[in-house]
């Protein structure tokens, strides 16, 4: 049975806490509808309840949305209480679904220089790299 994650510094609502708990217990990215299915027994019935919780968790830097998969994963930085960098990159295994979040300052610096040179103001950066993990290739 899932238990809500309780943390005073996060000030999560019940729904946010339940959604975060589902993502923390998953080995793979989950779609909003998969999360909803896993939380029906906890009284969550509407997709809007899940999407609202996901939006707030993303705003708080606790989770990420993988655009190419329309799925969500827990932020590895939030697991360890670290401050989340502006730049986020993911290695996504096409065979097993494993996702590895990483940060590379060289890539971040290069993107920053490029944006500065063109006058572009970066709000956020997410890179998704698809392929096979070490175990699958």
Secondary structure, DSSP 4 states (H G I P E B T S, - for coil): -------TTTT--HHHHHHHHHHHT-SS-B-HHHHHHHHGGGT---HHHHHHHHHHHHHTTSEEEEGGGTEEEE-HHHHTTPPPPSEEEEEEETTT--EEEE--HHHHHHHHHHHHHHT-----EEEEEEE--TTT-
